[in-house]
Structures are given as C-alpha cells and as structure tokens.
C-alpha cells in the first residue's frame, strides 16, 4: 500500500487553519496572567473563532473534493 501526498487545493483550508490560529495567538499574547478573568475569556473567544473558521474551511473542502 502506497500513500502519496500531492499539493492541491487542500492547502487552502490548511492555510486558513494556520492563519486563524496564528491570529488568535497574536491577539491573545498580551492578555497577561489573568487566568480566570476577562482576559482568559477573550483569549478563549479568539481560539474558538479560529476553531470555527478552521472547521468551516475543512467542511467546504470535504464537500467540494
């Protein structure tokens, strides 16, 4: 059994995933040491939005592939 990975348009949702989580990490880096306060909630919101964007991108890819 041979597995091959070819470059294709699956790179678009992969790029969206990397950019979304990179943006979430960038936006939540200066939240401080506020572990259970407003900063943590805002940071969680950033990562939640990144996860939703990533899942939607992969869903569109799966439906159109």
VMD Tcl script that builds the backbone (N, CA, C; Angstrom):
set m [mol new atoms 195]
animate dup $m
set s [atomselect $m all]
$s set {name element resname resid chain x y z} {
  {N N UNK 1 A 0.851 -1.170 0.000}
  {CA C UNK 1 A 0.000 0.000 0.000}
  {C C UNK 1 A 0.899 1.237 0.000}
  {N N UNK 2 A 0.610 2.135 -0.893}
  {CA C UNK 2 A 1.418 3.338 -1.039}
  {C C UNK 2 A 0.561 4.561 -0.743}
  {N N UNK 3 A 1.108 5.427 0.071}
  {CA C UNK 3 A 0.448 6.691 0.367}
  {C C UNK 3 A 1.225 7.807 -0.314}
  {N N UNK 4 A 0.527 8.656 -1.008}
  {CA C UNK 4 A 1.160 9.812 -1.632}
  {C C UNK 4 A 0.409 11.066 -1.212}
  {N N UNK 5 A 1.160 12.096 -0.975}
  {CA C UNK 5 A 0.581 13.394 -0.644}
  {C C UNK 5 A 0.965 14.346 -1.769}
  {N N UNK 6 A -0.025 14.848 -2.438}
  {CA C UNK 6 A 0.213 15.775 -3.534}
  {C C UNK 6 A -0.260 17.154 -3.135}
  {N N UNK 7 A 0.423 18.150 -3.649}
  {CA C UNK 7 A -0.025 19.513 -3.413}
  {C C UNK 7 A -1.271 19.755 -4.242}
  {N N UNK 8 A -2.251 20.304 -3.606}
  {CA C UNK 8 A -3.510 20.565 -4.284}
  {C C UNK 8 A -4.236 21.684 -3.576}
  {N N UNK 9 A -5.520 21.726 -3.808}
  {CA C UNK 9 A -6.264 22.825 -3.206}
  {C C UNK 9 A -6.657 22.534 -1.772}
  {N N UNK 10 A -6.210 21.402 -1.190}
  {CA C UNK 10 A -6.363 21.158 0.238}
  {C C UNK 10 A -5.463 22.091 1.031}
  {N N UNK 11 A -4.511 22.733 0.364}
  {CA C UNK 11 A -3.630 23.681 1.056}
  {C C UNK 11 A -4.382 24.935 1.498}
  {N N UNK 12 A -5.490 25.257 0.831}
  {CA C UNK 12 A -6.257 26.449 1.202}
  {C C UNK 12 A -6.846 26.320 2.615}
  {N N UNK 13 A -7.571 25.236 2.954}
  {CA C UNK 13 A -8.051 25.143 4.337}
  {C C UNK 13 A -6.917 24.969 5.344}
  {N N UNK 14 A -5.816 24.341 4.941}
  {CA C UNK 14 A -4.675 24.230 5.847}
  {C C UNK 14 A -4.088 25.606 6.143}
  {N N UNK 15 A -4.026 26.450 5.122}
  {CA C UNK 15 A -3.528 27.806 5.300}
  {C C UNK 15 A -4.489 28.627 6.156}
  {N N UNK 16 A -5.785 28.461 5.942}
  {CA C UNK 16 A -6.777 29.154 6.765}
  {C C UNK 16 A -6.636 28.740 8.231}
  {N N UNK 17 A -6.407 27.456 8.471}
  {CA C UNK 17 A -6.220 26.970 9.836}
  {C C UNK 17 A -5.000 27.615 10.482}
  {N N UNK 18 A -3.883 27.606 9.778}
  {CA C UNK 18 A -2.665 28.202 10.332}
  {C C UNK 18 A -2.814 29.693 10.575}
  {N N UNK 19 A -3.410 30.393 9.634}
  {CA C UNK 19 A -3.598 31.834 9.798}
  {C C UNK 19 A -4.575 32.159 10.932}
  {N N UNK 20 A -5.643 31.382 11.059}
  {CA C UNK 20 A -6.626 31.656 12.109}
  {C C UNK 20 A -6.027 31.444 13.495}
  {N N UNK 21 A -5.310 30.340 13.686}
  {CA C UNK 21 A -4.717 30.097 14.997}
  {C C UNK 21 A -3.530 31.014 15.258}
  {N N UNK 22 A -2.812 31.398 14.204}
  {CA C UNK 22 A -1.740 32.384 14.363}
  {C C UNK 22 A -2.290 33.744 14.777}
  {N N UNK 23 A -3.398 34.146 14.164}
  {CA C UNK 23 A -4.023 35.418 14.537}
  {C C UNK 23 A -4.563 35.364 15.965}
  {N N UNK 24 A -5.138 34.230 16.354}
  {CA C UNK 24 A -5.642 34.097 17.725}
  {C C UNK 24 A -4.500 34.168 18.729}
  {N N UNK 25 A -3.385 33.525 18.416}
  {CA C UNK 25 A -2.230 33.591 19.318}
  {C C UNK 25 A -1.675 35.014 19.382}
  {N N UNK 26 A -1.649 35.708 18.238}
  {CA C UNK 26 A -1.149 37.081 18.211}
  {C C UNK 26 A -2.051 38.017 19.007}
  {N N UNK 27 A -3.366 37.866 18.874}
  {CA C UNK 27 A -4.290 38.761 19.562}
  {C C UNK 27 A -4.373 38.488 21.060}
  {N N UNK 28 A -4.054 37.272 21.484}
  {CA C UNK 28 A -4.191 36.961 22.908}
  {C C UNK 28 A -2.855 36.914 23.636}
  {N N UNK 29 A -1.793 37.384 23.019}
  {CA C UNK 29 A -0.483 37.289 23.667}
  {C C UNK 29 A -0.289 38.297 24.788}
  {N N UNK 30 A -0.973 39.416 24.764}
  {CA C UNK 30 A -0.804 40.445 25.788}
  {C C UNK 30 A -1.948 40.456 26.790}
  {N N UNK 31 A -2.558 39.312 27.038}
  {CA C UNK 31 A -3.663 39.240 27.987}
  {C C UNK 31 A -3.179 39.188 29.431}
  {N N UNK 32 A -1.905 38.951 29.642}
  {CA C UNK 32 A -1.358 38.943 30.994}
  {C C UNK 32 A -1.565 37.612 31.689}
  {N N UNK 33 A -1.416 37.618 33.001}
  {CA C UNK 33 A -1.554 36.402 33.799}
  {C C UNK 33 A -2.949 36.270 34.402}
  {N N UNK 34 A -3.921 36.792 33.732}
  {CA C UNK 34 A -5.304 36.754 34.202}
  {C C UNK 34 A -5.887 35.389 33.855}
  {N N UNK 35 A -5.787 34.434 34.766}
  {CA C UNK 35 A -6.106 33.056 34.431}
  {C C UNK 35 A -7.606 32.795 34.256}
  {N N UNK 36 A -8.441 33.341 35.123}
  {CA C UNK 36 A -9.885 33.074 35.038}
  {C C UNK 36 A -10.701 34.355 34.894}
  {N N UNK 37 A -10.093 35.418 34.429}
  {CA C UNK 37 A -10.800 36.683 34.311}
  {C C UNK 37 A -11.219 36.982 32.889}
  {N N UNK 38 A -11.411 38.255 32.625}
  {CA C UNK 38 A -11.895 38.690 31.319}
  {C C UNK 38 A -10.887 38.396 30.220}
  {N N UNK 39 A -9.601 38.523 30.516}
  {CA C UNK 39 A -8.579 38.245 29.514}
  {C C UNK 39 A -8.622 36.804 29.049}
  {N N UNK 40 A -8.852 35.892 29.975}
  {CA C UNK 40 A -8.931 34.475 29.609}
  {C C UNK 40 A -10.168 34.198 28.763}
  {N N UNK 41 A -11.267 34.869 29.067}
  {CA C UNK 41 A -12.493 34.684 28.284}
  {C C UNK 41 A -12.308 35.226 26.873}
  {N N UNK 42 A -11.681 36.373 26.743}
  {CA C UNK 42 A -11.436 36.955 25.427}
  {C C UNK 42 A -10.479 36.081 24.629}
  {N N UNK 43 A -9.433 35.586 25.281}
  {CA C UNK 43 A -8.491 34.693 24.618}
  {C C UNK 43 A -9.178 33.409 24.162}
  {N N UNK 44 A -10.026 32.847 25.001}
  {CA C UNK 44 A -10.781 31.659 24.621}
  {C C UNK 44 A -11.683 31.954 23.431}
  {N N UNK 45 A -12.272 33.127 23.395}
  {CA C UNK 45 A -13.113 33.522 22.265}
  {C C UNK 45 A -12.332 33.590 20.970}
  {N N UNK 46 A -11.102 34.117 21.030}
  {CA C UNK 46 A -10.258 34.168 19.837}
  {C C UNK 46 A -9.984 32.761 19.306}
  {N N UNK 47 A -9.624 31.849 20.214}
  {CA C UNK 47 A -9.331 30.482 19.780}
  {C C UNK 47 A -10.588 29.747 19.317}
  {N N UNK 48 A -11.718 30.058 19.916}
  {CA C UNK 48 A -12.973 29.448 19.478}
  {C C UNK 48 A -13.332 29.904 18.068}
  {N N UNK 49 A -13.154 31.196 17.791}
  {CA C UNK 49 A -13.411 31.690 16.440}
  {C C UNK 49 A -12.449 31.073 15.435}
  {N N UNK 50 A -11.200 30.859 15.829}
  {CA C UNK 50 A -10.230 30.222 14.944}
  {C C UNK 50 A -10.627 28.777 14.665}
  {N N UNK 51 A -11.102 28.079 15.685}
  {CA C UNK 51 A -11.519 26.687 15.500}
  {C C UNK 51 A -12.730 26.598 14.583}
  {N N UNK 52 A -13.676 27.508 14.736}
  {CA C UNK 52 A -14.867 27.508 13.876}
  {C C UNK 52 A -14.475 27.817 12.430}
  {N N UNK 53 A -13.592 28.790 12.228}
  {CA C UNK 53 A -13.136 29.112 10.871}
  {C C UNK 53 A -12.408 27.927 10.246}
  {N N UNK 54 A -11.602 27.256 11.040}
  {CA C UNK 54 A -10.873 26.095 10.540}
  {C C UNK 54 A -11.830 24.958 10.175}
  {N N UNK 55 A -12.773 24.676 11.036}
  {CA C UNK 55 A -13.720 23.600 10.760}
  {C C UNK 55 A -14.586 23.900 9.537}
  {N N UNK 56 A -14.987 25.160 9.376}
  {CA C UNK 56 A -15.773 25.528 8.198}
  {C C UNK 56 A -14.955 25.392 6.918}
  {N N UNK 57 A -13.690 25.776 6.969}
  {CA C UNK 57 A -12.839 25.655 5.788}
  {C C UNK 57 A -12.668 24.193 5.393}
  {N N UNK 58 A -12.459 23.324 6.386}
  {CA C UNK 58 A -12.298 21.904 6.070}
  {C C UNK 58 A -13.617 21.269 5.633}
  {N N UNK 59 A -14.738 21.760 6.147}
  {CA C UNK 59 A -16.034 21.257 5.715}
  {C C UNK 59 A -16.281 21.596 4.250}
  {N N UNK 60 A -16.002 22.829 3.877}
  {CA C UNK 60 A -16.167 23.223 2.476}
  {C C UNK 60 A -15.255 22.400 1.587}
  {N N UNK 61 A -14.019 22.180 2.040}
  {CA C UNK 61 A -13.091 21.363 1.261}
  {C C UNK 61 A -13.610 19.946 1.094}
  {N N UNK 62 A -14.137 19.365 2.173}
  {CA C UNK 62 A -14.623 17.990 2.119}
  {C C UNK 62 A -15.857 17.864 1.213}
  {N N UNK 63 A -16.707 18.869 1.233}
  {CA C UNK 63 A -17.910 18.820 0.410}
  {C C UNK 63 A -17.608 19.020 -1.068}
  {N N UNK 64 A -16.592 19.778 -1.375}
  {CA C UNK 64 A -16.265 20.073 -2.767}
  {C C UNK 64 A -15.212 19.160 -3.356}
  {N N UNK 65 A -14.560 18.358 -2.523}
  {CA C UNK 65 A -13.484 17.478 -3.030}
  {C C UNK 65 A -14.057 16.239 -3.680}
}
mol reanalyze $m
mol bondsrecalc $m
mol representation Tube
mol addrep $m
